[in-house]
């Protein structure tokens, strides 16, 4: 609904400065050509589980901190993420 409020039909979008497209393509290629590490799907599932276990209601500080630590442990450089298909 917000997009419908701010986007005007027929109006041209602002062009990027050019560097953002190159950065995005470079990050994509880094992942695409990676040969080691975790598969993206298993990594995503582990992140989701850590976030859900840390953010159940009611929230307490110790559980949030434990979840944050777990997410930091799961963090892996993009160079080590493997995409098979």
N, C-alpha and C positions, 0 to 999 in steps of 0.2 A: 504494500500500500504506500509505503514511503517513497519507493522508486517511482510509482505512478504520480506522486505529488511533484517530484523534482525533475523528472525526465519529460521533455516536451517533444511531442511527435514532430518529425521532420527537422529537428535541430541537430546540427553536427556535434559530435563529441570532440572534446579537446584532445589534441595529439600529445602523446608523451614526449619526453625529451630524448628518447631513443636509447638511453642507457638501461632503462628498466626492462625493456624487451630482451636486450642482450644478457642482462643478469639472470632473468628468468630462464632463458634458453640454456645458459651456462649451468645453472643449478640442475635443470632437467637432464642435461647431458651427463653431468657428474653422476647422477643416480642411474641413468640408463646404461652407462658403461661400467658401473661398479661390478667387481668380481667377487666380493666377499662381504661378510657381515650377516645381518639378519634380513629375512624376507620382509617386505613392507607389511604384508598381511599379519604376520605373527607379531611384529613390532606394534602395529596398531591395536591388536587385541590386548596385548600386555599393558599398553598405555591406558586403554579404556578401562580395564579391570582395576588398575591402580587408582584412576580418577574416581571411579564409582565407589570403591571401598573407602576412599578418603572423604567423600562428600555426602555420605548418607545423612539424613536428618534424624535426630538432632546432631548438629556439628559440634565437635569439641576440638580444642586447640591441639591436643596430642595427636588425634587422628589426622588432622590437616597436615601437621608437621611430618608424620610418618608417610603420608601420601606424597608430599613434596619430595622427601628423600627418595622414595621409590621411583618417582618420575625422573629424578636426577640420575639415578642408577641406570634407568632404561635409556637415557639419552645417549645417542650414538651419532658420530659424525655422518653426514649424508654420504660420504665416500664409502661407507661400510654398509649401506643399505643395498640389497640386491633386488632387482626387478626381473622376474622370469618371463613375463609375457607382455 
